[in-house]
Amino acid sequence: MSWILIAVLALLIVLLSVPFHFGFQGEYAEALNFQGRVAWAGGLISFLMVRKEGKTHLSYGILGFIKEVPATEKKDSWQKRTSAKKGVVDYLGNLSLYLNRQIFAVVKVLLKRLRGALHLHLNLSGIYGFDDPSLTGMMMGAIAALGIRNNTVNIDPDFTGAVIDIKGNFRGWFVPLHILAIIVIFLFKKPIRAIWRPKINFRKKQKEVFKHA
């Protein structure tokens, strides 16, 4: 049984060591329109997604054979868009409770490592902003922390209100095992552990209380 587990683990490591290549181009203003492709093992397996005028077209390829997935017609209502935007703002607002210099330093390192691991070539332009100016400032700091080089990024913050009007394209490649290692190391950094470990311990205590109730 141990040999089987070792063989499965070895196979998993090999598969996670095969790079993905990706490329996307699109824009977001009143609606999201884009075209993106992700390929694994030099195109042995690939996925293509196109979204235009509220319609999403999906297709995938295996060994050169392309299969299209039926298009979906789903246009978000104004209420749904408003609710989604409010949810993002609320989430970022809760996240801001944990921000401090230590967290920011660790996140900055994470972003730089991910930037290098993604071998990203980026070209973006536009404006962005949230109802809360502090969230806009947080986003501006995150973009600056990336320290993007050899790319064209002209995204300006708008502190007057919620707005997103961005267009551009990006491409790159990554090794899944490398990305996984970066994320695991990040999660076990001391400032990050201080966020998730108390929640896990609290849930364990709740389960023990229910068992003895």
C-alpha positions as CSV (number, residue, x, y, z in Angstrom):
1,M,0.0,0.0,0.0
2,S,2.9,2.4,0.8
3,W,4.4,1.9,-2.6
4,I,1.0,2.8,-4.2
5,L,0.9,6.0,-2.2
6,I,4.4,6.9,-3.1
7,A,3.7,6.2,-6.8
8,V,0.5,8.4,-6.6
9,L,2.4,11.2,-4.9
10,A,5.2,11.0,-7.4
11,L,2.7,11.2,-10.3
12,L,1.0,14.1,-8.7
13,I,4.3,16.0,-8.3
14,V,5.1,15.3,-12.0
15,L,1.7,16.6,-13.1
16,L,1.9,19.7,-10.9
17,S,5.4,20.4,-12.4
18,V,4.1,20.7,-15.9
19,P,3.6,24.4,-16.8
20,F,0.4,26.2,-17.7
21,H,0.4,29.0,-20.3
22,F,-2.3,31.6,-20.3
23,G,-3.3,34.7,-22.3
24,F,-6.3,37.1,-21.7
25,Q,-7.5,40.3,-23.3
26,G,-10.6,42.3,-22.5
27,E,-12.3,45.2,-20.8
28,Y,-14.7,46.0,-18.0
29,A,-16.8,49.1,-17.9
30,E,-20.6,48.6,-17.7
31,A,-20.1,44.9,-18.5
32,L,-17.2,42.4,-18.7
33,N,-16.0,41.4,-22.2
34,F,-13.0,39.2,-22.7
35,Q,-11.3,36.4,-24.4
36,G,-8.9,34.0,-22.6
37,R,-7.1,30.8,-23.2
38,V,-5.3,28.5,-20.8
39,A,-3.2,25.6,-22.0
40,W,-1.4,22.8,-20.2
41,A,1.5,20.7,-21.4
42,G,2.1,22.8,-24.5
43,G,-1.6,22.6,-25.5
44,L,-2.2,19.0,-24.8
45,I,-5.2,20.2,-22.8
46,S,-6.6,23.7,-23.3
47,F,-9.5,25.8,-22.3
48,L,-11.0,28.8,-24.2
49,M,-13.5,31.3,-22.8
50,V,-15.1,34.2,-24.6
51,R,-17.6,36.6,-23.1
52,K,-19.3,39.2,-25.2
53,E,-22.6,41.1,-24.9
54,G,-23.6,39.1,-21.8
55,K,-23.0,35.7,-23.5
56,T,-20.2,33.3,-22.5
57,H,-18.8,30.8,-25.0
58,L,-16.7,27.9,-23.6
59,S,-14.6,25.3,-25.4
60,Y,-11.9,22.8,-24.5
61,G,-9.3,20.8,-26.4
62,I,-7.8,17.5,-25.7
63,L,-5.0,16.1,-27.9
64,G,-6.0,18.6,-30.6
65,F,-9.7,17.8,-30.6
66,I,-11.8,20.9,-29.8
67,K,-15.2,20.6,-28.2
68,E,-17.5,23.5,-27.7
69,V,-19.8,23.9,-24.7
70,P,-23.2,25.4,-25.4
71,A,-23.3,29.1,-24.9
72,T,-25.0,30.6,-21.9
73,E,-27.1,33.7,-22.0
74,K,-27.1,35.3,-18.6
75,K,-27.4,39.0,-18.2
76,D,-27.1,40.3,-14.7
77,S,-29.8,42.5,-13.5
78,W,-29.1,45.9,-11.9
79,Q,-30.0,44.5,-8.5
80,K,-27.5,41.6,-8.9
81,R,-24.7,43.8,-10.0
82,T,-25.4,46.2,-7.1
83,S,-25.5,43.3,-4.6
84,A,-22.2,41.8,-6.0
85,K,-20.4,45.1,-5.8
86,K,-21.7,45.7,-2.2
87,G,-20.5,42.2,-1.3
88,V,-17.0,42.9,-2.6
89,V,-16.9,46.3,-0.7
90,D,-18.1,44.6,2.5
91,Y,-15.5,41.9,2.2
92,L,-12.7,44.4,1.7
93,G,-14.0,46.4,4.6
94,N,-13.8,43.4,6.9
95,L,-10.4,42.6,5.5
96,S,-9.1,46.0,6.4
97,L,-9.6,45.2,10.1
98,Y,-6.6,42.8,9.9
99,L,-4.3,45.2,8.1
100,N,-1.2,46.3,9.8
101,R,2.5,46.9,8.8
102,Q,3.4,43.2,9.4
103,I,0.5,41.9,7.2
104,F,1.3,44.5,4.5
105,A,5.0,43.4,4.5
106,V,4.1,39.7,4.2
107,V,1.5,40.4,1.4
108,K,4.0,42.5,-0.4
109,V,6.5,39.6,-0.5
110,L,3.7,37.3,-1.6
111,L,2.8,39.6,-4.5
112,K,6.4,39.9,-5.7
113,R,6.9,36.1,-5.5
114,L,3.7,35.5,-7.5
115,R,4.7,38.1,-10.0
116,G,7.9,36.2,-10.6
117,A,6.2,32.8,-10.6
118,L,3.6,33.9,-13.2
119,H,6.2,35.3,-15.7
120,L,3.6,37.9,-16.4
121,H,3.6,40.3,-19.3
122,L,0.9,42.9,-18.6
123,N,-0.7,45.8,-20.5
124,L,-3.5,47.6,-18.6
125,S,-5.1,51.0,-18.6
126,G,-8.1,52.6,-17.0
127,I,-9.5,53.8,-13.6
128,Y,-10.8,52.2,-10.5
129,G,-12.4,53.3,-7.2
130,F,-14.6,52.2,-4.3
131,D,-17.2,54.0,-2.3
132,D,-14.8,54.0,0.6
133,P,-11.7,56.0,-0.4
134,S,-9.6,54.0,2.1
135,L,-10.3,50.8,0.1
136,T,-9.2,52.6,-3.1
137,G,-6.0,53.5,-1.3
138,M,-5.5,49.9,-0.3
139,M,-5.8,48.8,-3.9
140,M,-3.4,51.5,-5.0
141,G,-0.9,50.2,-2.4
142,A,-1.3,46.6,-3.6
143,I,-0.7,47.6,-7.2
144,A,2.4,49.5,-6.2
145,A,3.6,46.6,-4.1
146,L,3.7,44.4,-7.2
147,G,6.6,46.5,-8.5
148,I,5.7,45.6,-12.0
149,R,8.6,45.8,-14.5
150,N,8.7,45.3,-18.3
151,N,5.0,45.9,-18.4
152,T,2.7,48.8,-19.2
153,V,0.3,49.6,-16.4
154,N,-1.6,52.9,-16.5
155,I,-4.4,52.4,-13.9
156,D,-5.3,55.5,-12.0
157,P,-7.3,55.5,-8.7
158,D,-10.5,57.5,-8.4
159,F,-11.3,58.6,-4.8
160,T,-14.6,60.2,-5.7
161,G,-16.7,57.0,-5.8
162,A,-17.2,53.4,-7.0
163,V,-16.0,53.0,-10.6
164,I,-14.3,50.4,-12.7
165,D,-13.3,51.1,-16.3
166,I,-10.3,49.0,-17.2
167,K,-9.1,47.4,-20.4
168,G,-5.9,45.5,-21.5
169,N,-4.3,42.1,-21.9
170,F,-1.9,39.9,-20.2
171,R,-0.1,36.6,-20.8
172,G,2.4,34.4,-19.0
173,W,3.0,30.9,-17.7
174,F,3.4,29.2,-14.3
175,V,4.2,25.9,-12.7
176,P,1.4,24.8,-10.3
177,L,3.7,23.2,-7.8
178,H,5.6,26.5,-7.5
179,I,2.4,28.5,-7.0
180,L,1.2,26.0,-4.4
181,A,4.5,26.3,-2.5
182,I,4.4,30.1,-2.4
183,I,0.8,30.1,-1.1
184,V,1.5,27.5,1.6
185,I,4.6,29.4,2.8
186,F,2.5,32.6,2.9
187,L,-0.3,31.0,4.9
188,F,2.1,29.8,7.6
189,K,3.8,33.2,8.0
190,K,3.3,34.4,11.6
191,P,1.1,37.4,10.9
192,I,-1.1,35.3,8.6
193,R,-1.3,32.4,11.1
194,A,-2.6,34.9,13.6
195,I,-5.7,35.4,11.4
196,W,-6.8,31.9,10.6
197,R,-5.5,29.8,13.5
198,P,-7.8,31.4,16.2
199,K,-10.8,30.7,14.0
200,I,-9.9,27.0,13.6
201,N,-9.3,26.7,17.4
202,F,-12.6,28.4,18.0
203,R,-14.4,25.9,15.7
204,K,-12.7,23.0,17.4
205,K,-13.9,24.2,20.8
206,Q,-17.4,24.6,19.5
207,K,-17.4,21.0,18.3
208,E,-16.2,19.8,21.7
209,V,-19.0,21.8,23.4
210,F,-21.6,20.2,21.2
211,K,-20.2,16.7,21.8
212,H,-20.4,17.1,25.5
213,A,-23.8,18.8,25.5
